[in-house]
Amino acid sequence: MSTNQGDFQNKNVKRDSKDDSWFVALHLSTFAGLMFPLGSVLGPLILWSMKKREIPEFDREGRQVLNFHITWTLVQFGIGIGIVVGYLMFLFMGLGLAAGGAAIDFSQDTIGAIKQLAPAGLGIMAVIVVFLFLGLGLFATLSYFYELIMALVNTFRASNGEPSDYPFRFQFFKEDEN
């Protein structure tokens, strides 16, 4: 008896064990992102496009994997843009563009550079930029590890014949709600 997508989402229904290696490969292919940019999206996309018509459950699971990794790739890209903007803001303040032409000596530590900005009224702004910069860097690191951990967890689920569960994702590829 074959299972449809609605039955597969029920955790009590197991898929055909001969297909488990494809599901494991789907989740492991996300680690291609460790080797080249966008690999965490391109690896699963290639496998999904090859097998989605042959294995009905693979289509649903492939969409989940792709939606999750596209979402987190875009989040990390946005964080990267925020970090670059924060760095440029701090750099421009240091070059004196925002401080009325007063050059800031960045050969000191960060706190020393912020103290030099204080008389120009930019000390608070510099502190905010530094914390924003550090906060975004921490969030980028945490989001990257979250993505890797979720891929590992779902690889183990796939090896046991269980369906994947990727929370916190946007639906770029429509997932059936059956």
N, C-alpha and C positions, 0 to 999 in steps of 0.2 A: 504494500500500500504506500503510495507516495504521499508526501505531506505538501500542503500548499503553504503559501507564505504566512497566512494567518495562524496555521497550526504550528509553524516553525517558531513563531514568536513566543509561543507557550514554552516555558523552560522545561516542561516534562517531555517534550517531543525531541527525539534525537534524530539528527540527519544521517544519511548514509555514510558509514565510516570510511568507505573508499575515497570519499571526497575531502576528508579531513586535511589531507596534505595540501590541497589547494587553498583551504581556508587559512591554514598556518602560513603558507607562503604569502597570502594576501597581507596578513598582519606583519609578517617579517619584512616584506618589501618596503614598508614605511621607513625602515632603518637605512634605506638608500639616501635619505636626507642627511645622514652623517657623512656621506661621501661627496655629495654634490648638492647645490642649491635646488630646491623644489623636488628633490628626490622623494621626500615623504608623500608627495602628491603624485608624481609621475610613476613611481613603482607600482602602487596600487591601481592607478588608472590603466596601466598596460595590462596587468593581470585581470582586472575587472572587465575590460573590453574584450579580452580573449575568452573568458569563461562564463559571462553573464547569461548567455543563451543556453548553455549546456546544463548548468546547475541552477535551478530556480532560486534556491536560498542564497546562492553566491551573488546574485544581482542585488538583493536587499542588503546583504552584509557589505558588499563592495560600496554601495551608496553610503552606508553609515561611515565606513572607513574614510572615503573621499570627503564627505561633508565635514567630518571631524578634523582631518588634517588640512583641508583648505581653510577652515575657520581659524585654526591655530597658526597657520602660516600667515594669514592676513593680520592676526593679532600681533604676531612677532614683527611683521613688517611695519605695522603702525607704531609699535614700541621703538623700533629702530629709527623711524623718522623723528619721534619725540626725543630720542637721545641725541640725534644729530642737531636738531633745533636747539635743544638745551645747551649743547656744547658750543654751538655758534653764538648763542646769546652770551654765554659766559666769556667766550673769546672776544666778542665785540666789546663787551664791557672792559675787558682787560687791555684791549688795544687803545682804549681811550675814546672810542667812537661815541659811547654813551656818557662818558665822564668829562666831556668838554675838552678833550685833547690831552688829558693827564695820562701819561703812560703808566701802566701797572707792571710791576716786576713779578713775573710768574716764576722766577727762579726760587722764590720762597715757597713755603707750603701754602695750601689752599686757604687756610685761615688768615695768613699774612696778606694774601691777595685781597681777601674780602675786607680786611681792616683798611687797606688802602682805598677801597671803594667807598667806605663809610662816609668820609667827608663830602663826597660828591652826592650823598643821599642814595647811593645805590647799594649800600651794605645789605639791607633787608632783601632787596631784589636778588642780590647775588646769593644770599643764603637760600632763598626759595629755589633758585635755579639749581644750586648744588644738590639740595634735597630732592628736587624733581629728577635730576640726572641720576642720582643714586637709587631713588625709588624705582625709576623705570628700568634701570639695570638689574635690580633685584627681581622685579616682576618678569623681565625677559628671561632671566635664568630659571625662575620657578615655572614659568609657562613652558619652557623648553623641556624641563625634567618631567613636568606633568604629561606632556605629549608622549615622551618616551615611556613613562610608566604605564600609561593607558595602552600603548601599543603592546607592551610586554604582557600585561594582564590579559588582554584580549587574544594574544597569541596562545597563552596557556588555556584559555577558554576554548579556543578553536581546536587545540590538540585533544581536548576532552569531549569534543563534539557538541559543545554548548554554543549558543548564539552570542554574538558580541554585544557589548553595551558601552557605547561612547557617549557620555553626557556632555553637555555644554557645546553644542554644535548648531550651526545654521544649516538650513536645508538648501544647498545649492543644487543638489540632485534630489528630486522629489522621492521621499520614502513612503511606501504604502503604509497606511494606518490600520490594516485589517486586523 
